[in-house]
Amino acid sequence: MKQKLAKSVKNLIKPCYEAIKKLAGKWQWLSKRNMWRRAEVK
């Protein structure tokens, strides 16, 4: 029973985790791009 519960919890968490990872990647990419923009302006 415990195993089944752990599995369903994992299945619930995984999509959230993937979404967060995607968001974090996008955020890093955006901040890098902004840093390049500032460097170009100077």
mmCIF entry with sequence, helices, sheets and N, C-alpha, C, O atoms, coordinates in Angstrom:
data_MODEL
# 
_entry.id   MODEL 
# 
_entity.id                         1 
_entity.type                       polymer 
_entity.pdbx_number_of_molecules   1 
# 
_entity_poly.entity_id                      1 
_entity_poly.type                           'polypeptide(L)' 
_entity_poly.nstd_linkage                   no 
_entity_poly.nstd_monomer                   no 
_entity_poly.pdbx_seq_one_letter_code       MKQKLAKSVKNLIKPCYEAIKKLAGKWQWLSKRNMWRRAEVK 
_entity_poly.pdbx_seq_one_letter_code_can   MKQKLAKSVKNLIKPCYEAIKKLAGKWQWLSKRNMWRRAEVK 
_entity_poly.pdbx_strand_id                 A 
# 
loop_
_entity_poly_seq.entity_id 
_entity_poly_seq.num 
_entity_poly_seq.mon_id 
_entity_poly_seq.hetero 
1 1  MET n 
1 2  LYS n 
1 3  GLN n 
1 4  LYS n 
1 5  LEU n 
1 6  ALA n 
1 7  LYS n 
1 8  SER n 
1 9  VAL n 
1 10 LYS n 
1 11 ASN n 
1 12 LEU n 
1 13 ILE n 
1 14 LYS n 
1 15 PRO n 
1 16 CYS n 
1 17 TYR n 
1 18 GLU n 
1 19 ALA n 
1 20 ILE n 
1 21 LYS n 
1 22 LYS n 
1 23 LEU n 
1 24 ALA n 
1 25 GLY n 
1 26 LYS n 
1 27 TRP n 
1 28 GLN n 
1 29 TRP n 
1 30 LEU n 
1 31 SER n 
1 32 LYS n 
1 33 ARG n 
1 34 ASN n 
1 35 MET n 
1 36 TRP n 
1 37 ARG n 
1 38 ARG n 
1 39 ALA n 
1 40 GLU n 
1 41 VAL n 
1 42 LYS n 
# 
_struct_asym.id          A 
_struct_asym.entity_id   1 
# 
_struct_conf.conf_type_id            HELX_P 
_struct_conf.id                      HELX_P1 
_struct_conf.pdbx_PDB_helix_id       AA1 
_struct_conf.beg_label_comp_id       LYS 
_struct_conf.beg_label_asym_id       A 
_struct_conf.beg_label_seq_id        2 
_struct_conf.pdbx_beg_PDB_ins_code   ? 
_struct_conf.end_label_comp_id       VAL 
_struct_conf.end_label_asym_id       A 
_struct_conf.end_label_seq_id        41 
_struct_conf.pdbx_end_PDB_ins_code   ? 
_struct_conf.beg_auth_comp_id        LYS 
_struct_conf.beg_auth_asym_id        A 
_struct_conf.beg_auth_seq_id         2 
_struct_conf.end_auth_comp_id        VAL 
_struct_conf.end_auth_asym_id        A 
_struct_conf.end_auth_seq_id         41 
_struct_conf.pdbx_PDB_helix_class    1 
_struct_conf.details                 ? 
_struct_conf.pdbx_PDB_helix_length   40 
# 
_struct_conf_type.id          HELX_P 
_struct_conf_type.criteria    ? 
_struct_conf_type.reference   ? 
# 
loop_
_atom_site.group_PDB 
_atom_site.id 
_atom_site.type_symbol 
_atom_site.label_atom_id 
_atom_site.label_alt_id 
_atom_site.label_comp_id 
_atom_site.label_asym_id 
_atom_site.label_entity_id 
_atom_site.label_seq_id 
_atom_site.pdbx_PDB_ins_code 
_atom_site.Cartn_x 
_atom_site.Cartn_y 
_atom_site.Cartn_z 
_atom_site.occupancy 
_atom_site.B_iso_or_equiv 
_atom_site.pdbx_formal_charge 
_atom_site.auth_seq_id 
_atom_site.auth_comp_id 
_atom_site.auth_asym_id 
_atom_site.auth_atom_id 
_atom_site.pdbx_PDB_model_num 
ATOM 1   N N  . MET A 1 1  ? 0.843  -1.206 0.000   1.00 0.00 ? 1  MET A N  1 
ATOM 2   C CA . MET A 1 1  ? 0.000  0.000  0.000   1.00 0.00 ? 1  MET A CA 1 
ATOM 3   C C  . MET A 1 1  ? 0.880  1.258  0.000   1.00 0.00 ? 1  MET A C  1 
ATOM 4   O O  . MET A 1 1  ? 0.645  2.192  -0.767  1.00 0.00 ? 1  MET A O  1 
ATOM 5   N N  . LYS A 1 2  ? 1.880  1.264  0.860   1.00 0.00 ? 2  LYS A N  1 
ATOM 6   C CA . LYS A 1 2  ? 2.766  2.427  0.928   1.00 0.00 ? 2  LYS A CA 1 
ATOM 7   C C  . LYS A 1 2  ? 3.448  2.667  -0.418  1.00 0.00 ? 2  LYS A C  1 
ATOM 8   O O  . LYS A 1 2  ? 3.586  3.804  -0.869  1.00 0.00 ? 2  LYS A O  1 
ATOM 9   N N  . GLN A 1 3  ? 3.871  1.568  -1.048  1.00 0.00 ? 3  GLN A N  1 
ATOM 10  C CA . GLN A 1 3  ? 4.564  1.672  -2.331  1.00 0.00 ? 3  GLN A CA 1 
ATOM 11  C C  . GLN A 1 3  ? 3.668  2.341  -3.366  1.00 0.00 ? 3  GLN A C  1 
ATOM 12  O O  . GLN A 1 3  ? 4.105  3.206  -4.124  1.00 0.00 ? 3  GLN A O  1 
ATOM 13  N N  . LYS A 1 4  ? 2.402  1.920  -3.381  1.00 0.00 ? 4  LYS A N  1 
ATOM 14  C CA . LYS A 1 4  ? 1.444  2.467  -4.341  1.00 0.00 ? 4  LYS A CA 1 
ATOM 15  C C  . LYS A 1 4  ? 1.271  3.966  -4.117  1.00 0.00 ? 4  LYS A C  1 
ATOM 16  O O  . LYS A 1 4  ? 1.221  4.747  -5.067  1.00 0.00 ? 4  LYS A O  1 
ATOM 17  N N  . LEU A 1 5  ? 1.182  4.349  -2.861  1.00 0.00 ? 5  LEU A N  1 
ATOM 18  C CA . LEU A 1 5  ? 1.001  5.756  -2.518  1.00 0.00 ? 5  LEU A CA 1 
ATOM 19  C C  . LEU A 1 5  ? 2.215  6.566  -2.975  1.00 0.00 ? 5  LEU A C  1 
ATOM 20  O O  . LEU A 1 5  ? 2.079  7.636  -3.569  1.00 0.00 ? 5  LEU A O  1 
ATOM 21  N N  . ALA A 1 6  ? 3.394  6.037  -2.688  1.00 0.00 ? 6  ALA A N  1 
ATOM 22  C CA . ALA A 1 6  ? 4.622  6.733  -3.079  1.00 0.00 ? 6  ALA A CA 1 
ATOM 23  C C  . ALA A 1 6  ? 4.660  6.921  -4.589  1.00 0.00 ? 6  ALA A C  1 
ATOM 24  O O  . ALA A 1 6  ? 5.075  7.967  -5.088  1.00 0.00 ? 6  ALA A O  1 
ATOM 25  N N  . LYS A 1 7  ? 4.219  5.888  -5.314  1.00 0.00 ? 7  LYS A N  1 
ATOM 26  C CA . LYS A 1 7  ? 4.248  5.964  -6.774  1.00 0.00 ? 7  LYS A CA 1 
ATOM 27  C C  . LYS A 1 7  ? 3.300  7.049  -7.278  1.00 0.00 ? 7  LYS A C  1 
ATOM 28  O O  . LYS A 1 7  ? 3.655  7.821  -8.170  1.00 0.00 ? 7  LYS A O  1 
ATOM 29  N N  . SER A 1 8  ? 2.099  7.109  -6.709  1.00 0.00 ? 8  SER A N  1 
ATOM 30  C CA . SER A 1 8  ? 1.137  8.111  -7.181  1.00 0.00 ? 8  SER A CA 1 
ATOM 31  C C  . SER A 1 8  ? 1.610  9.517  -6.818  1.00 0.00 ? 8  SER A C  1 
ATOM 32  O O  . SER A 1 8  ? 1.387  10.463 -7.573  1.00 0.00 ? 8  SER A O  1 
ATOM 33  N N  . VAL A 1 9  ? 2.259  9.654  -5.670  1.00 0.00 ? 9  VAL A N  1 
ATOM 34  C CA . VAL A 1 9  ? 2.792  10.966 -5.280  1.00 0.00 ? 9  VAL A CA 1 
ATOM 35  C C  . VAL A 1 9  ? 3.865  11.379 -6.275  1.00 0.00 ? 9  VAL A C  1 
ATOM 36  O O  . VAL A 1 9  ? 3.912  12.529 -6.713  1.00 0.00 ? 9  VAL A O  1 
ATOM 37  N N  . LYS A 1 10 ? 4.733  10.421 -6.630  1.00 0.00 ? 10 LYS A N  1 
ATOM 38  C CA . LYS A 1 10 ? 5.783  10.710 -7.610  1.00 0.00 ? 10 LYS A CA 1 
ATOM 39  C C  . LYS A 1 10 ? 5.175  11.150 -8.926  1.00 0.00 ? 10 LYS A C  1 
ATOM 40  O O  . LYS A 1 10 ? 5.648  12.097 -9.554  1.00 0.00 ? 10 LYS A O  1 
ATOM 41  N N  . ASN A 1 11 ? 4.117  10.454 -9.343  1.00 0.00 ? 11 ASN A N  1 
ATOM 42  C CA . ASN A 1 11 ? 3.468  10.797 -10.611 1.00 0.00 ? 11 ASN A CA 1 
ATOM 43  C C  . ASN A 1 11 ? 2.850  12.186 -10.561 1.00 0.00 ? 11 ASN A C  1 
ATOM 44  O O  . ASN A 1 11 ? 2.778  12.873 -11.580 1.00 0.00 ? 11 ASN A O  1 
ATOM 45  N N  . LEU A 1 12 ? 2.409  12.598 -9.391  1.00 0.00 ? 12 LEU A N  1 
ATOM 46  C CA . LEU A 1 12 ? 1.837  13.942 -9.243  1.00 0.00 ? 12 LEU A CA 1 
ATOM 47  C C  . LEU A 1 12 ? 2.936  14.997 -9.268  1.00 0.00 ? 12 LEU A C  1 
ATOM 48  O O  . LEU A 1 12 ? 2.789  16.053 -9.884  1.00 0.00 ? 12 LEU A O  1 
ATOM 49  N N  . ILE A 1 13 ? 4.035  14.697 -8.590  1.00 0.00 ? 13 ILE A N  1 
ATOM 50  C CA . ILE A 1 13 ? 5.116  15.677 -8.459  1.00 0.00 ? 13 ILE A CA 1 
ATOM 51  C C  . ILE A 1 13 ? 5.869  15.863 -9.769  1.00 0.00 ? 13 ILE A C  1 
ATOM 52  O O  . ILE A 1 13 ? 6.288  16.973 -10.095 1.00 0.00 ? 13 ILE A O  1 
ATOM 53  N N  . LYS A 1 14 ? 6.041  14.774 -10.523 1.00 0.00 ? 14 LYS A N  1 
ATOM 54  C CA . LYS A 1 14 ? 6.896  14.844 -11.711 1.00 0.00 ? 14 LYS A CA 1 
ATOM 55  C C  . LYS A 1 14 ? 6.499  15.944 -12.690 1.00 0.00 ? 14 LYS A C  1 
ATOM 56  O O  . LYS A 1 14 ? 7.364  16.727 -13.084 1.00 0.00 ? 14 LYS A O  1 
ATOM 57  N N  . PRO A 1 15 ? 5.232  16.044 -13.104 1.00 0.00 ? 15 PRO A N  1 
ATOM 58  C CA . PRO A 1 15 ? 4.869  17.106 -14.055 1.00 0.00 ? 15 PRO A CA 1 
ATOM 59  C C  . PRO A 1 15 ? 5.146  18.495 -13.491 1.00 0.00 ? 15 PRO A C  1 
ATOM 60  O O  . PRO A 1 15 ? 5.575  19.390 -14.220 1.00 0.00 ? 15 PRO A O  1 
ATOM 61  N N  . CYS A 1 16 ? 4.903  18.675 -12.197 1.00 0.00 ? 16 CYS A N  1 
ATOM 62  C CA . CYS A 1 16 ? 5.176  19.975 -11.564 1.00 0.00 ? 16 CYS A CA 1 
ATOM 63  C C  . CYS A 1 16 ? 6.663  20.258 -11.633 1.00 0.00 ? 16 CYS A C  1 
ATOM 64  O O  . CYS A 1 16 ? 7.083  21.367 -11.964 1.00 0.00 ? 16 CYS A O  1 
ATOM 65  N N  . TYR A 1 17 ? 7.457  19.242 -11.317 1.00 0.00 ? 17 TYR A N  1 
ATOM 66  C CA . TYR A 1 17 ? 8.906  19.389 -11.320 1.00 0.00 ? 17 TYR A CA 1 
ATOM 67  C C  . TYR A 1 17 ? 9.397  19.743 -12.720 1.00 0.00 ? 17 TYR A C  1 
ATOM 68  O O  . TYR A 1 17 ? 10.243 20.623 -12.886 1.00 0.00 ? 17 TYR A O  1 
ATOM 69  N N  . GLU A 1 18 ? 8.859  19.051 -13.726 1.00 0.00 ? 18 GLU A N  1 
ATOM 70  C CA . GLU A 1 18 ? 9.255  19.327 -15.113 1.00 0.00 ? 18 GLU A CA 1 
ATOM 71  C C  . GLU A 1 18 ? 8.909  20.762 -15.484 1.00 0.00 ? 18 GLU A C  1 
ATOM 72  O O  . GLU A 1 18 ? 9.706  21.460 -16.111 1.00 0.00 ? 18 GLU A O  1 
ATOM 73  N N  . ALA A 1 19 ? 7.716  21.196 -15.092 1.00 0.00 ? 19 ALA A N  1 
ATOM 74  C CA . ALA A 1 19 ? 7.276  22.558 -15.414 1.00 0.00 ? 19 ALA A CA 1 
ATOM 75  C C  . ALA A 1 19 ? 8.179  23.583 -14.743 1.00 0.00 ? 19 ALA A C  1 
ATOM 76  O O  . ALA A 1 19 ? 8.547  24.590 -15.347 1.00 0.00 ? 19 ALA A O  1 
ATOM 77  N N  . ILE A 1 20 ? 8.530  23.320 -13.494 1.00 0.00 ? 20 ILE A N  1 
ATOM 78  C CA . ILE A 1 20 ? 9.406  24.245 -12.760 1.00 0.00 ? 20 ILE A CA 1 
ATOM 79  C C  . ILE A 1 20 ? 10.773 24.297 -13.431 1.00 0.00 ? 20 ILE A C  1 
ATOM 80  O O  . ILE A 1 20 ? 11.367 25.365 -13.575 1.00 0.00 ? 20 ILE A O  1 
ATOM 81  N N  . LYS A 1 21 ? 11.271 23.112 -13.845 1.00 0.00 ? 21 LYS A N  1 
ATOM 82  C CA . LYS A 1 21 ? 12.574 23.078 -14.505 1.00 0.00 ? 21 LYS A CA 1 
ATOM 83  C C  . LYS A 1 21 ? 12.544 23.888 -15.788 1.00 0.00 ? 21 LYS A C  1 
ATOM 84  O O  . LYS A 1 21 ? 13.480 24.629 -16.090 1.00 0.00 ? 21 LYS A O  1 
ATOM 85  N N  . LYS A 1 22 ? 11.456 23.743 -16.544 1.00 0.00 ? 22 LYS A N  1 
ATOM 86  C CA . LYS A 1 22 ? 11.310 24.494 -17.798 1.00 0.00 ? 22 LYS A CA 1 
ATOM 87  C C  . LYS A 1 22 ? 11.293 25.988 -17.521 1.00 0.00 ? 22 LYS A C  1 
ATOM 88  O O  . LYS A 1 22 ? 11.953 26.768 -18.207 1.00 0.00 ? 22 LYS A O  1 
ATOM 89  N N  . LEU A 1 23 ? 10.525 26.377 -16.501 1.00 0.00 ? 23 LEU A N  1 
ATOM 90  C CA . LEU A 1 23 ? 10.430 27.798 -16.146 1.00 0.00 ? 23 LEU A CA 1 
ATOM 91  C C  . LEU A 1 23 ? 11.790 28.333 -15.725 1.00 0.00 ? 23 LEU A C  1 
ATOM 92  O O  . LEU A 1 23 ? 12.189 29.427 -16.124 1.00 0.00 ? 23 LEU A O  1 
ATOM 93  N N  . ALA A 1 24 ? 12.497 27.554 -14.916 1.00 0.00 ? 24 ALA A N  1 
ATOM 94  C CA . ALA A 1 24 ? 13.812 27.984 -14.440 1.00 0.00 ? 24 ALA A CA 1 
ATOM 95  C C  . ALA A 1 24 ? 14.764 28.150 -15.620 1.00 0.00 ? 24 ALA A C  1 
ATOM 96  O O  . ALA A 1 24 ? 15.543 29.102 -15.671 1.00 0.00 ? 24 ALA A O  1 
ATOM 97  N N  . GLY A 1 25 ? 14.695 27.217 -16.566 1.00 0.00 ? 25 GLY A N  1 
ATOM 98  C CA . GLY A 1 25 ? 15.552 27.310 -17.744 1.00 0.00 ? 25 GLY A CA 1 
ATOM 99  C C  . GLY A 1 25 ? 15.246 28.567 -18.541 1.00 0.00 ? 25 GLY A C  1 
ATOM 100 O O  . GLY A 1 25 ? 16.156 29.264 -18.989 1.00 0.00 ? 25 GLY A O  1 
ATOM 101 N N  . LYS A 1 26 ? 13.977 28.848 -18.715 1.00 0.00 ? 26 LYS A N  1 
ATOM 102 C CA . LYS A 1 26 ? 13.550 30.031 -19.459 1.00 0.00 ? 26 LYS A CA 1 
ATOM 103 C C  . LYS A 1 26 ? 14.021 31.295 -18.748 1.00 0.00 ? 26 LYS A C  1 
ATOM 104 O O  . LYS A 1 26 ? 14.504 32.236 -19.379 1.00 0.00 ? 26 LYS A O  1 
ATOM 105 N N  . TRP A 1 27 ? 13.873 31.302 -17.431 1.00 0.00 ? 27 TRP A N  1 
ATOM 106 C CA . TRP A 1 27 ? 14.260 32.466 -16.624 1.00 0.00 ? 27 TRP A CA 1 
ATOM 107 C C  . TRP A 1 27 ? 15.754 32.728 -16.768 1.00 0.00 ? 27 TRP A C  1 
ATOM 108 O O  . TRP A 1 27 ? 16.174 33.868 -16.967 1.00 0.00 ? 27 TRP A O  1 
ATOM 109 N N  . GLN A 1 28 ? 16.566 31.653 -16.665 1.00 0.00 ? 28 GLN A N  1 
ATOM 110 C CA . GLN A 1 28 ? 18.016 31.795 -16.806 1.00 0.00 ? 28 GLN A CA 1 
ATOM 111 C C  . GLN A 1 28 ? 18.355 32.338 -18.183 1.00 0.00 ? 28 GLN A C  1 
ATOM 112 O O  . GLN A 1 28 ? 19.198 33.225 -18.319 1.00 0.00 ? 28 GLN A O  1 
ATOM 113 N N  . TRP A 1 29 ? 17.691 31.800 -19.211 1.00 0.00 ? 29 TRP A N  1 
ATOM 114 C CA . TRP A 1 29 ? 17.956 32.224 -20.579 1.00 0.00 ? 29 TRP A CA 1 
ATOM 115 C C  . TRP A 1 29 ? 17.625 33.703 -20.746 1.00 0.00 ? 29 TRP A C  1 
ATOM 116 O O  . TRP A 1 29 ? 18.375 34.451 -21.373 1.00 0.00 ? 29 TRP A O  1 
ATOM 117 N N  . LEU A 1 30 ? 16.491 34.116 -20.175 1.00 0.00 ? 30 LEU A N  1 
ATOM 118 C CA . LEU A 1 30 ? 16.074 35.521 -20.284 1.00 0.00 ? 30 LEU A CA 1 
ATOM 119 C C  . LEU A 1 30 ? 17.057 36.443 -19.575 1.00 0.00 ? 30 LEU A C  1 
ATOM 120 O O  . LEU A 1 30 ? 17.426 37.489 -20.107 1.00 0.00 ? 30 LEU A O  1 
ATOM 121 N N  . SER A 1 31 ? 17.481 36.058 -18.378 1.00 0.00 ? 31 SER A N  1 
ATOM 122 C CA . SER A 1 31 ? 18.397 36.926 -17.630 1.00 0.00 ? 31 SER A CA 1 
ATOM 123 C C  . SER A 1 31 ? 19.748 37.003 -18.333 1.00 0.00 ? 31 SER A C  1 
ATOM 124 O O  . SER A 1 31 ? 20.398 38.048 -18.316 1.00 0.00 ? 31 SER A O  1 
ATOM 125 N N  . LYS A 1 32 ? 20.176 35.894 -18.955 1.00 0.00 ? 32 LYS A N  1 
ATOM 126 C CA . LYS A 1 32 ? 21.432 35.918 -19.714 1.00 0.00 ? 32 LYS A CA 1 
ATOM 127 C C  . LYS A 1 32 ? 21.305 36.877 -20.881 1.00 0.00 ? 32 LYS A C  1 
ATOM 128 O O  . LYS A 1 32 ? 22.206 37.672 -21.146 1.00 0.00 ? 32 LYS A O  1 
ATOM 129 N N  . ARG A 1 33 ? 20.182 36.799 -21.574 1.00 0.00 ? 33 ARG A N  1 
ATOM 130 C CA . ARG A 1 33 ? 19.968 37.658 -22.734 1.00 0.00 ? 33 ARG A CA 1 
ATOM 131 C C  . ARG A 1 33 ? 19.966 39.127 -22.305 1.00 0.00 ? 33 ARG A C  1 
ATOM 132 O O  . ARG A 1 33 ? 20.511 39.988 -22.996 1.00 0.00 ? 33 ARG A O  1 
ATOM 133 N N  . ASN A 1 34 ? 19.349 39.396 -21.160 1.00 0.00 ? 34 ASN A N  1 
ATOM 134 C CA . ASN A 1 34 ? 19.311 40.772 -20.658 1.00 0.00 ? 34 ASN A CA 1 
ATOM 135 C C  . ASN A 1 34 ? 20.714 41.263 -20.331 1.00 0.00 ? 34 ASN A C  1 
ATOM 136 O O  . ASN A 1 34 ? 21.041 42.426 -20.569 1.00 0.00 ? 34 ASN A O  1 
ATOM 137 N N  . MET A 1 35 ? 21.544 40.374 -19.785 1.00 0.00 ? 35 MET A N  1 
ATOM 138 C CA . MET A 1 35 ? 22.913 40.759 -19.457 1.00 0.00 ? 35 MET A CA 1 
ATOM 139 C C  . MET A 1 35 ? 23.677 41.097 -20.734 1.00 0.00 ? 35 MET A C  1 
ATOM 140 O O  . MET A 1 35 ? 24.451 42.054 -20.761 1.00 0.00 ? 35 MET A O  1 
ATOM 141 N N  . TRP A 1 36 ? 23.460 40.311 -21.796 1.00 0.00 ? 36 TRP A N  1 
ATOM 142 C CA . TRP A 1 36 ? 24.127 40.596 -23.071 1.00 0.00 ? 36 TRP A CA 1 
ATOM 143 C C  . TRP A 1 36 ? 23.670 41.945 -23.608 1.00 0.00 ? 36 TRP A C  1 
ATOM 144 O O  . TRP A 1 36 ? 24.474 42.729 -24.112 1.00 0.00 ? 36 TRP A O  1 
ATOM 145 N N  . ARG A 1 37 ? 22.380 42.204 -23.497 1.00 0.00 ? 37 ARG A N  1 
ATOM 146 C CA . ARG A 1 37 ? 21.835 43.476 -23.986 1.00 0.00 ? 37 ARG A CA 1 
ATOM 147 C C  . ARG A 1 37 ? 22.515 44.639 -23.278 1.00 0.00 ? 37 ARG A C  1 
ATOM 148 O O  . ARG A 1 37 ? 22.918 45.616 -23.910 1.00 0.00 ? 37 ARG A O  1 
ATOM 149 N N  . ARG A 1 38 ? 22.638 44.523 -21.961 1.00 0.00 ? 38 ARG A N  1 
ATOM 150 C CA . ARG A 1 38 ? 23.255 45.606 -21.185 1.00 0.00 ? 38 ARG A CA 1 
ATOM 151 C C  . ARG A 1 38 ? 24.713 45.769 -21.583 1.00 0.00 ? 38 ARG A C  1 
ATOM 152 O O  . ARG A 1 38 ? 25.216 46.888 -21.680 1.00 0.00 ? 38 ARG A O  1 
ATOM 153 N N  . ALA A 1 39 ? 25.387 44.653 -21.812 1.00 0.00 ? 39 ALA A N  1 
ATOM 154 C CA . ALA A 1 39 ? 26.798 44.707 -22.193 1.00 0.00 ? 39 ALA A CA 1 
ATOM 155 C C  . ALA A 1 39 ? 26.941 45.400 -23.549 1.00 0.00 ? 39 ALA A C  1 
ATOM 156 O O  . ALA A 1 39 ? 27.878 46.169 -23.763 1.00 0.00 ? 39 ALA A O  1 
ATOM 157 N N  . GLU A 1 40 ? 26.003 45.122 -24.466 1.00 0.00 ? 40 GLU A N  1 
ATOM 158 C CA . GLU A 1 40 ? 26.054 45.739 -25.794 1.00 0.00 ? 40 GLU A CA 1 
ATOM 159 C C  . GLU A 1 40 ? 25.797 47.233 -25.717 1.00 0.00 ? 40 GLU A C  1 
ATOM 160 O O  . GLU A 1 40 ? 26.398 48.013 -26.456 1.00 0.00 ? 40 GLU A O  1 
ATOM 161 N N  . VAL A 1 41 ? 24.903 47.630 -24.821 1.00 0.00 ? 41 VAL A N  1 
ATOM 162 C CA . VAL A 1 41 ? 24.541 49.047 -24.715 1.00 0.00 ? 41 VAL A CA 1 
ATOM 163 C C  . VAL A 1 41 ? 25.742 49.866 -24.243 1.00 0.00 ? 41 VAL A C  1 
ATOM 164 O O  . VAL A 1 41 ? 25.949 50.989 -24.704 1.00 0.00 ? 41 VAL A O  1 
ATOM 165 N N  . LYS A 1 42 ? 26.532 49.308 -23.324 1.00 0.00 ? 42 LYS A N  1 
ATOM 166 C CA . LYS A 1 42 ? 27.655 50.059 -22.741 1.00 0.00 ? 42 LYS A CA 1 
ATOM 167 C C  . LYS A 1 42 ? 28.715 50.439 -23.754 1.00 0.00 ? 42 LYS A C  1 
ATOM 168 O O  . LYS A 1 42 ? 29.710 51.071 -23.399 1.00 0.00 ? 42 LYS A O  1 
# 
